[in-house]
Amino acid sequence: MKPILRAERMKPVHSDIRGPLFVEAMKRQKQGIDVLKLNTGNPATFGFGLPDSIKNALMEHMQDGVGYCDFKGMPQARQAICDYETSKGITGITPDDVFIGNGVSEVVSFALTPLLNDGDEVLVPSPSYSLWGNSVYLEDGKPVFYTCDEKANWYPDIQDIRSKITEKTKAIVIINPNNPTGVLYPKELLLEIIQIARESGLLIFADEIYDRLVMDGKQHISLASLAEDVPVITLNGLSKSHCLCGYRCGWMVISGPRELTEDYRQGIIQLTSLRLCANTMAQIVIPAALDDMETPASMIRPGGRIYEQREATVRELEKINGLSFVKNDAAFYVFPKLDVKKFNITNDKQFAHDLLDATNILLVPGSGFDWKDPDHFRIVMLPQADVLSDAIRRMGTFLDGYKQK
């Protein structure tokens, strides 16, 4: 019998957040070594508890989740999502435009599978959360990475986007607030992107899962609220704002001209009905969570954990010679830049491995976010402020005199 081989489409797929370096870190943990895991945005790992609003919803409605529900999702959950997205300015939507999935990860596959034929292209930001590029590969499509410009506050480069549109381009992905940079995009930029989609006939995927974790008095603007005449798929969920990563609770909302998306919508229906339904226990808590804006607000105001952890991180980063960064507006990530000449860095994965060896701090290098140069890494700012401060100081000590071999 011949060996069973992976399909060709798997070759470019990469998972650096839980890739080989993560496996190495887990080996260290089994040996009793304390590893600080700054690789993944998982609040529960760092003591963020279950909100009372979620506990109460589960206790009161647990029996409601025993059976299969509508393949799109529970009616009360879809209504709550519709109300939430409408409150953000999206017009013309009903609960029938809402599809609930087992996390945004599953919803992304529902969004891409009915859209892409072999070789079709999707414009994806660089840097970006690697789910998007990987998911395009898995549909036999081609992710075409447009540049987010660090010198311009990590905003998408509009000219670069325009230059990469071809006859094969089907859609553009906007992650706002962005992961891994934590940057929030202004209205003027969103309007420019919408105009590109309008001119080129592109579907927009608006990944807005960090929209409730925006700091410094800034306001998130839903892209779809600015694009009544352009088809938009808005993706969101509860993993980050309500610390429910393990509940796998995400959704997508289709907006824009119905006549332009009807056939595509039927493809989504085919997929979601095959799956029967998403996890009902997670859906039960959606109305309560979306009625509870105090939980995310309490974390991002001065004195809140995410806010203070961000402040502690940037204070220490500013002290490290050879590092620069754009302070994040939202989420709990920052994406610092290394001076590659100073540190002689040619391989960012090697840098991350050397850091793990020396400090037992695990993080993800920039290449894990489809960044082309070996000069960045992402820090997850979820540990307590004192723990983060100590970790960044240890990074600074490690970098003092570091030269990659």
Buried (B, 14 or more C-beta within 10 A) or exposed (E): EEEEEEEEEEEEBBEBBEBEBBEBBBEBEEEEEEBBBBBBBBBBEBEBEBBEBBEEBBEEBEEBBEEEBBBBBBEBBBBBBBBBBBEBEBEEBEBEBBBBBBBBBBBBBBBBBBBBEEEBBBBBBBBBBBBBBBBBBBBBBBBBBBBBEBEEBBBBBBEBBEEBBEEBBBBBBBBBBBBBBBBBBEEEBBEBBBEBBEEBEBBBBBBBBBBBBBBBEEEBBBBBBBBBEBBBBBBBBBBBBBBBBEBBBBBBBBBBEEEBBEEBBEBBBEBBEEEEBBBBBBBBBBBBBBEBEEBBEBBBBEEBBBBBBBBBBBEBBEEBEBBEBBBBBBBBBBBBBBBBEEBEBEEBBBBBBBBBEBBBBBBBBBBBBBBEEBBBBBBBBBBBBEBBBBBBEBBBEBBEEBEBE
